[in-house]
Amino acid sequence: MNRQEVFDWCRQRYGTEPDYPWNDWNAVLRHTDNNKWYGVIIEVNRSKLGMDETGMVDVLNVKCDPTIIGMLRMQPGFYPAYHMNKEKWVSILLCGPSADDEIKELIEFSYQLTSSRRNEPKRTKKQ
């Protein structure tokens, strides 16, 4: 997937549009109800990811379960989250070796992790 395909899929799936808070190419994907980020697409120099090559690439940061992050980072195309909490977020190289379906699943997981808790059952007071 490339950045536009991610934006198109998120627009169709969640009804969200990319937000550009830094007035540059970097974009945030937010929930419409709580404004929490569920994804960030950032243009990063390959060297900042520990890659040998030079030049800029797009990465998608998504929130993830910490127990899964270690496993993901062992796969090609996954890196410690760039400019995010590395224990709870992971960077995915867009147009890298990751399959589109895998990226979509991780976006969905991040969306769920960052959603508002309105749908949880309300706790009743003990009397």
VOBA-1610 file (N, C-alpha, C; in pm, whole numbers, padded with zeros to 5 digits, always signed):
BEGIN
Met+00085-00118+00000Met+00000+00000+00000Met+00089+00124+00000Asn+00039+00227-00060Asn+00106+00355-00049Asn+00018+00447+00035Arg+00066+00567+00061Arg-00009+00658+00151Arg-00149+00686+00099Gln-00166+00709-00030Gln-00298+00740-00084Gln-00393+00621-00069Glu-00343+00501-00088Glu-00426+00382-00070Glu-00468+00367+00076Val-00380+00399+00170Val-00416+00397+00312Val-00526+00499+00338Phe-00508+00621+00288Phe-00609+00726+00308Phe-00743+00684+00250Asp-00742+00630+00128Asp-00866+00587+00063Asp-00935+00478+00142Trp-00857+00380+00190Trp-00915+00269+00267Trp-00974+00320+00399Cys-00903+00409+00468Cys-00951+00463+00596Cys-01075+00551+00574Arg-01079+00624+00466Arg-01196+00705+00433Arg-01318+00614+00413Gln-01298+00507+00338Gln-01408+00415+00310Gln-01449+00337+00435Arg-01353+00293+00513Arg-01380+00207+00629Arg-01431+00285+00750Tyr-01368+00401+00779Tyr-01397+00474+00902Tyr-01458+00613+00879Gly-01460+00658+00757Gly-01511+00792+00728Gly-01419+00903+00775Thr-01289+00874+00783Thr-01193+00975+00830Thr-01109+01027+00715Glu-01067+01150+00729Glu-00980+01216+00632Glu-00845+01240+00698Pro-00737+01238+00622Pro-00606+01270+00681Pro-00603+01414+00730Asp-00536+01436+00840Asp-00518+01568+00898Asp-00370+01602+00887Tyr-00340+01726+00853Tyr-00201+01769+00835Tyr-00168+01876+00940Pro-00145+01835+01065Pro-00125+01934+01172Pro+00006+02012+01163Trp+00104+01961+01088Trp+00233+02028+01081Trp+00250+02104+00950Asn+00142+02113+00870Asn+00146+02186+00743Asn+00258+02137+00652Asp+00276+02005+00649Asp+00373+01945+00558Asp+00313+01816+00503Trp+00393+01728+00456Trp+00351+01604+00392Trp+00304+01499+00493Asn+00341+01513+00619Asn+00308+01416+00724Asn+00161+01431+00766Ala+00095+01317+00782Ala-00049+01319+00807Ala-00086+01231+00925Val-00192+01273+00995Val-00246+01199+01108Val-00384+01146+01070Leu-00412+01024+01112Leu-00545+00965+01098Leu-00608+00964+01236Arg-00723+01031+01250Arg-00787+01049+01381Arg-00929+00994+01380His-00972+00955+01498His-01113+00921+01517His-01196+01049+01503Thr-01315+01036+01451Thr-01401+01154+01438Thr-01467+01190+01571Asp-01483+01093+01661Asp-01553+01122+01786Asp-01463+01168+01900Asn-01339+01120+01906Asn-01254+01156+02019Asn-01122+01221+01979Asn-01099+01236+01849Asn-00977+01298+01794Asn-00848+01222+01825Lys-00857+01103+01883Lys-00736+01025+01910Lys-00677+00975+01779Trp-00546+00971+01776Trp-00476+00921+01658Trp-00485+00769+01655Tyr-00513+00714+01539Tyr-00502+00569+01521Tyr-00397+00537+01415Gly-00345+00639+01351Gly-00239+00619+01253Gly-00171+00750+01220Val-00044+00739+01183Val+00033+00855+01141Val+00118+00811+01023Ile+00112+00886+00915Ile+00200+00858+00801Ile+00304+00968+00797Ile+00430+00925+00805Ile+00542+01019+00816Ile+00645+00986+00708Glu+00697+01089+00647Glu+00807+01074+00554Glu+00936+01078+00635Val+01017+00971+00626Val+01134+00955+00711Val+01255+00918+00624Asn+01371+00967+00663Asn+01493+00926+00596Asn+01522+00781+00636Arg+01557+00701+00538Arg+01583+00559+00562Arg+01685+00537+00673Ser+01785+00624+00682Ser+01889+00609+00783Ser+01833+00618+00925Lys+01723+00694+00943Lys+01662+00706+01076Lys+01596+00576+01120Leu+01567+00489+01023Leu+01508+00359+01054Leu+01615+00251+01067Gly+01741+00291+01047Gly+01850+00195+01055Gly+01876+00122+00924Met+01819+00174+00815Met+01841+00112+00684Met+01974+00163+00627Asp+02038+00082+00547Asp+02166+00120+00487Asp+02152+00224+00377Glu+02041+00220+00305Glu+02022+00313+00194Glu+01991+00454+00247Thr+01999+00551+00155Thr+01959+00687+00188Thr+01833+00720+00109Gly+01772+00831+00142Gly+01651+00873+00074Gly+01531+00862+00167Met+01424+00924+00124Met+01303+00930+00205Met+01206+00818+00172Val+01136+00770+00274Val+01032+00669+00258Val+00914+00707+00345Asp+00797+00656+00311Asp+00678+00674+00394Asp+00664+00557+00488Val+00638+00587+00615Val+00605+00484+00712Val+00469+00516+00773Leu+00401+00412+00811Leu+00274+00423+00881Leu+00296+00378+01023Asn+00270+00466+01119Asn+00276+00429+01261Asn+00136+00390+01305Val+00125+00274+01370Val-00002+00229+01426Val+00021+00182+01569Lys-00082+00200+01650Lys-00077+00151+01788Lys-00098+00000+01784Cys-00030-00070+01874Cys-00035-00215+01870Cys-00017-00271+02011Asp-00056-00394+02028Asp-00034-00463+02155Asp+00116-00484+02173Pro+00172-00445+02289Pro+00316-00460+02310Pro+00368-00603+02291Thr+00285-00702+02316Thr+00331-00840+02298Thr+00346-00877+02151Ile+00280-00806+02063Ile+00287-00834+01920Ile+00399-00753+01854Ile+00432-00638+01909Ile+00530-00549+01847Ile+00665-00618+01827Gly+00713-00689+01927Gly+00841-00758+01915Gly+00842-00856+01800Met+00733-00929+01784Met+00722-01026+01676Met+00718-00955+01540Leu+00643-00845+01532Leu+00634-00771+01407Leu+00769-00716+01366Arg+00842-00662+01463Arg+00971-00599+01432Arg+01076-00698+01385Met+01050-00826+01400Met+01141-00928+01348Met+01117-00953+01199Gln+01007-00900+01146Gln+00973-00919+01005Gln+01025-00802+00922Pro+01059-00827+00795Pro+01102-00718+00708Pro+00991-00615+00691Gly+01026-00487+00693Gly+00929-00380+00672Gly+00869-00324+00799Phe+00905-00379+00916Phe+00855-00330+01044Phe+00972-00277+01125Tyr+00950-00161+01190Tyr+01056-00092+01262Tyr+01004-00037+01394Pro+01097-00006+01488Pro+01053+00065+01607Pro+00981+00193+01566Ala+00877+00227+01635Ala+00796+00344+01598Ala+00881+00469+01591Tyr+00872+00536+01479Tyr+00946+00661+01462Tyr+00869+00775+01528His+00931+00841+01623His+00874+00955+01696His+00747+00920+01774Met+00732+00795+01814Met+00617+00753+01895Met+00670+00661+02003Asn+00583+00626+02098Asn+00618+00533+02203Asn+00649+00397+02140Lys+00773+00354+02148Lys+00817+00232+02083Lys+00762+00105+02147Glu+00709+00118+02267Glu+00649+00001+02332Glu+00505-00021+02288Lys+00439+00083+02239Lys+00297+00072+02205Lys+00266+00101+02059Trp+00365+00148+01984Trp+00345+00181+01844Trp+00454+00114+01761Val+00423+00087+01636Val+00519+00027+01544Val+00511+00101+01410Ser+00625+00111+01342Ser+00631+00174+01209Ser+00631+00065+01103Ile+00548+00086+01001Ile+00539-00007+00888Ile+00587+00067+00764Leu+00683+00010+00695Leu+00731+00069+00571Leu+00623+00052+00464Leu+00571+00165+00414Leu+00470+00157+00308Leu+00542+00124+00177Cys+00475+00053+00091Cys+00535+00004-00035Cys+00654-00087-00005Gly+00652-00148+00113Gly+00755-00243+00151Gly+00703-00385+00135Pro+00764-00479+00204Pro+00726-00619+00188Pro+00595-00660+00256Ser+00539-00573+00339Ser+00416-00609+00411Ser+00298-00617+00315Ala+00215-00718+00334Ala+00096-00735+00249Ala-00010-00633+00285Asp-00086-00591+00186Asp-00192-00493+00208Asp-00289-00539+00316Asp-00327-00666+00313Asp-00422-00718+00413Asp-00365-00710+00554Glu-00235-00736+00567Glu-00171-00726+00699Glu-00173-00582+00749Ile-00145-00488+00660Ile-00147-00346+00697Ile-00288-00306+00739Lys-00388-00348+00664Lys-00528-00316+00698Lys-00566-00374+00833Glu-00524-00496+00862Glu-00553-00558+00992Glu-00490-00478+01106Leu-00367-00431+01085Leu-00299-00354+01189Leu-00363-00216+01207Ile-00410-00156+01098Ile-00483-00029+01110Ile-00611-00053+01189Glu-00683-00160+01158Glu-00807-00193+01230Glu-00779-00215+01378Phe-00673-00286+01409Phe-00635-00311+01548Phe-00605-00179+01619Ser-00530-00091+01554Ser-00497+00038+01611Ser-00624+00122+01630Tyr-00713+00116+01534Tyr-00840+00189+01543Tyr-00918+00144+01666Gln-00924+00013+01688Gln-00996-00041+01803Gln-00927-00002+01935Leu-00794-00010+01938Leu-00721+00025+02060Leu-00739+00171+02100Thr-00762+00258+02004Thr-00771+00401+02031Thr-00914+00453+02031Ser-01010+00364+02014Ser-01150+00408+02010Ser-01199+00449+02148Ser-01307+00527+02150Ser-01364+00564+02279Ser-01430+00441+02339Arg-01442+00444+02465Arg-01494+00328+02540Arg-01644+00341+02564Arg-01714+00411+02478Arg-01857+00434+02497Arg-01939+00305+02494Asn-01891+00209+02420Asn-01968+00086+02403Asn-01950-00014+02516Glu-01864+00018+02611Glu-01846-00071+02725Glu-01969-00064+02815Pro-02005-00177+02876Pro-02121-00173+02967Pro-02094-00081+03086Lys-02194-00008+03126Lys-02178+00082+03241Lys-02178+00002+03369Arg-02093+00043+03457Arg-02083-00024+03588Arg-02190+00032+03679Thr-02250-00056+03753Thr-02352-00012+03849Thr-02287-00002+03987Lys-02338+00088+04066Lys-02287+00106+04202Lys-02335-00009+04288Lys-02245-00056+04374Lys-02284-00159+04470Lys-02360-00093+04585Gln-02463-00159+04627Gln-02540-00099+04736Gln-02529-00179+04861
//
